[in-house]
């Protein structure tokens, strides 16, 4: 702990003012850490506007620690006194910092012989009351109990009454800008406080402004961090939305392709079903012809009948190879359709030729259900072509 004395000072054992000095004091953890604990009680005991106008209403039925000094003082010396904040030391220090004022602290020792005259003549003086209320945040405590006892142990006054001018400092410290011990008259007290404000107030104001600037910079930095985080979250949301839209488009396209594939399969299945139905009906026809005594026509007869249905202009020669090695050659018109070749093959009535498709060897092409409506010329089979029957 550093101690710097400014101006002359009387001996500590003399009951009088000690002069001007400034020292840094580290607060006890019980006082500094108690700020968060007492915040919950602040609204419970904070005086209302009506109570401030009528001090006699300030006394609750059960006196809390923060009110002990004020209740004791007013019971003995009346209600004419500076406005002492009935709160913890750290709360009063925070109020002083927020209002850009210094704190006037008074440690009250009821049993000390100099206390009655100081309270009745000095603290109750109209001059002192007006000056302190206008320029300081006042806080008082009883020196032998609660936070008053802790502050007395920290500041170690040599005599009472004890007054000090306090300013907030960094960390757990406070700056004691001035302290007064022993009896002092109102005019001398105001003069000392005035000079303390003039000599120490500028440095204190600079410190407060520096803290405000530091808080401002921290607030700006926090706002920038929040904006950057919001921007990053917005980008993440946009990327997620884009991925969802791409996935949805992909699934729609996949479903569409699946539907097309199902449609192609259905179309390819129709000629197979028709061929199977024809083959299935042939045995019944044979049985019916047998009952009527009509012999079944041979494949050559069926082929001859099919040839009779072909119109003139057979200018396209088609060679058909079957899986068993058999070959058939037939002439078609260039305007005939691929369907005509299928009908020709079905008319042959060859065993095992039911479900099949036609394939050209070079270039390899498949003539299935989708190509049934093409003419032989459009299909590139004119004037001659070779097709292979592939069983399915």
Phi, psi and omega in degrees: 000126180268149182223120179238122181263130177246121180084181180281151179221143176281167179296150184293334183276359178268136182281069179206181182293141183266003180088193186259135175198171179218132178215153178262131182237132177273124183285148174295150181298329181294332178274312183293319180281344181285352182299316181290330181287325185273350181298326179292338181264355189295312182293333182294324185246006181290128183290142177279175180297323178295321180291326178292327178285334181234088184305335181293345178272000185283351186267110175284164180303318177248123186278115176284171183299321183294338183261355189300315181297313184297319179295316180296318182296312185290330177295329183261325190238004176090185186262002177273104182193166174299158180284102177270126179287122178276076181207183179286166180298315182293326176295314179296321178297321178293320178298317178299318180295318180295326181268004179058044179234164172273161178257134172258117182248134179233124175260118188263123176244095187302330186270353182285142185293334180275352185292312183302314181293322180294318181289316185283326185263318188267302183292335179269002179290138179298325179297313181292318181300311182295318182293315180293317181295329182278332190238348186226162166257118188262140177217134181229157179204155176281132192288345184246022178205151173057221181292333176299318178294322179293318179292323178296321178292329181282313184273339176052064178294144179275338182205167177235157357294150184240127177233151179210150174256121189244144173227145178292150178224177184290151177068220180267019186260160169229153177258116175271101184280335182196144173219144183232131183235137178091180182291146179205140183277166185301314184297318180294321179297315180296321180297315180297317179295322180296313180293324177298317178297318182292319184277323185257341185296322181296315179295321178295318178298320178297319178297317180296316179296321177298320178293320178298317178296320178296318177296321179296315179297319179296321179294319178296318179297320179294319178297319178296320178296319179295318179296317179298319179294319178296321179295318179295319178295322178296319179295319178297319178296319179296317178296319179295319179295320178297317178297320179296319179295319178295319178297318179297317179296321179296316180293324177296315178297320179297318179294320179296317177296323178296320178296320178297318179297319178296321179294318178297318178296322179294319178295319179292335182282336184297309179296329178295315179296321179295319179295317179297323180293321178296314179295328180288329181281339183299315178301322180293322178295321178297318179296320180293320179293325178295320178295325180277354179081018180261124178288151180288137179290143178285171180295328180292323177296316179298320179295322179295317178298320179297322181295328181292335181277349182281134179285168180291165181094038181279083185249010177239121184260121182242123174260124184246126178253133182258160183300330180279001180101350180290147179234144173224139180238136183212149179258137179232166173277147179296342178269352176295158182260165177304329179301329180296323179294316179300318181294322179297314180296319179296328181289343180288333179065033180288138181293141177082356180259090181234302182250110187206176172213161183258137182226134173268141186284314183213119353288152184290122176220148180250125179251095182245209187300321184293338182258008184302327185273358181282144174282160181296326179291316179294331181279357179080022181260002180260136007270345179211152181201161178237127182237149180244134178273115181251119180288146181253000000 
